[in-house]
Amino acid sequence: MLKIKAYAKVNLYLKVEKKDLTGYHKIESLITYVKNLYDEILILSDKETKDIIVCNKKTLEKNNFLFIVLKILREREIINKFYKIKLKKRIPLGAGLGGGTSDAFFLAKYFTQDKKILKEIAKQVGYDSFFYISSFHSAIVSSYGEAVKKFENEILIKKKDLILTKVFCDTKKVYENFDYVPVTVNSKYNNLTDSACKLYPELKKYISRGVMSGSGSTFIKNKTFNKIKKSFFNKNF
C-alpha cells in the first residue's frame, strides 16, 4: 500500500489587487510549507472499474480534485488504470492552508513530473496550484499565481505556530467580497483579512493574536510571524 504525504501551505504575506478585466485578481505572496501538517493519500488498489475515494470527510468522496487529476493523467496516457484511494484529511477544510490543492499535486507528481501536464491540471484546479508544481519549499508567488520564484532564505513553520480557528472560509466568496470591502490596518500583511472578517465575524477575535493565512481561517501566531518579518520582510517587501 503506497502512502503519499500532501503538506499544508501558509501565506506569510498576501497582497491582492482588485479584479481586473480578465475577471481575476493579481496577487503577491510569500508561501511556505508547514513541516508537520499534512494529509495522507493511500493508494489501495489499481484494479477498479472507476476511481473511488474513501475519506474521513465524507463530502470529499464525491467532490474532490483527485478525480480531476486521475482523469487528466489517463487522458494523457500517464496512467491507464482506475484507482481506489484512501484520503486521510488532517489539514482543516476552509482554513487557507491549501489542503485540496496540495492533495491534487502531491498525487499528480507521484505519477509524473511533466510540467506541461502539471500546468494543465493547475488550470483546472486553480492558479494557486503553481506553487505546488515548483519544487521550492518557500516561494514568492505573483501575477495570477503562475509566477513562482524561489525564496532563498530558510523558513520553518510548524503546526504549533498556527492558530487553527475551526471557521470554514469559502475562498471564492472571500475574493469576491474583497472588491467591496475597505482595507484597514488589519490587512497590512494580508489584505484579504477585512473581507474574510466581514463574511465571518468570528475571525475578528484572532486579529490581535496573529496574521491570517490566505483567504482564512488560519492565523500565524504573532511570535512566529514577527521573527519572519524582522528577518525577511523589510528586505523583500
Sequence and secondary structure as in RCSB ss.txt:
>XXXX:A:sequence
MLKIKAYAKVNLYLKVEKKDLTGYHKIESLITYVKNLYDEILILSDKETKDIIVCNKKTLEKNNFLFIVLKILRE
REIINKFYKIKLKKRIPLGAGLGGGTSDAFFLAKYFTQDKKILKEIAKQVGYDSFFYISSFHSAIVSSYGEAVKK
FENEILIKKKDLILTKVFCDTKKVYENFDYVPVTVNSKYNNLTDSACKLYPELKKYISRGVMSGSGSTFIKNKTF
NKIKKSFFNKNF
>XXXX:A:secstr
 EEEEEEEEEEEEEEE    TTS   EEEEEEEEEEEEEEEEEEEEEESS EEEESSGGGGTS HHHHHHHHHHH
TTS  SEEEEEEE  S TTSSS HHHHHHHHHHHHH   HHHHHHHHHHH GGGHHHHS  SEEEEEETTTEEEE
  S   B GGGEE       HHHHHHHHTTS   GGGSSBTTHHHHHHH GGGGGGTTTEEE TTSS EEEHHHH
HHHIIIIIHHH 
